[in-house]
Amino acid sequence: MADNYLERQRELYETKKAAWLKKKKHLPKPKPLLEKPEDEAL
């Protein structure tokens, strides 16, 4: 195997993970859907 292969792969993983986490923080959170009963007398 090439020298520093695992180190390079780890660096790529860390940079991709950081980019994903940064993108994830800016996504809007989904609002929970409230289910209304069909008959309110129940």
Phi, psi and omega per residue, in radians:
M1 nan 2.753 3.141
A2 -1.268 2.646 3.093
D3 -1.137 2.477 3.067
N4 1.109 0.393 -3.138
Y5 -1.078 -0.865 -3.103
L6 -1.133 -0.651 3.125
E7 -1.121 -0.736 3.119
R8 -1.133 -0.729 3.133
Q9 -1.111 -0.678 3.117
R10 -1.142 -0.720 3.114
E11 -1.103 -0.747 3.105
L12 -1.093 -0.738 3.123
Y13 -1.075 -0.795 -3.112
E14 -1.112 -0.709 -3.133
T15 -1.195 -0.717 3.109
K16 -1.141 -0.698 3.138
K17 -1.129 -0.747 3.138
A18 -1.103 -0.728 3.121
A19 -1.134 -0.701 3.138
W20 -1.144 -0.743 3.134
L21 -1.147 -0.665 3.121
K22 -1.138 -0.730 3.122
K23 -1.165 -0.688 -3.100
K24 -1.103 -0.611 -3.100
K25 -1.153 -0.468 -3.066
H26 -1.640 0.006 3.131
L27 -1.396 2.468 3.099
P28 -1.215 2.485 3.126
K29 -1.389 2.389 3.126
P30 -1.211 2.408 3.131
K31 -1.462 2.399 3.116
P32 -1.199 2.435 3.140
L33 -1.514 2.209 3.111
L34 -1.584 2.216 -3.136
E35 -1.604 2.145 3.107
K36 -1.626 2.393 3.093
P37 -1.195 2.612 -3.121
E38 -1.171 -0.714 3.141
D39 -2.020 2.002 -3.076
E40 -1.287 -0.197 3.126
A41 -1.288 -0.339 3.137
L42 -1.329 nan nan
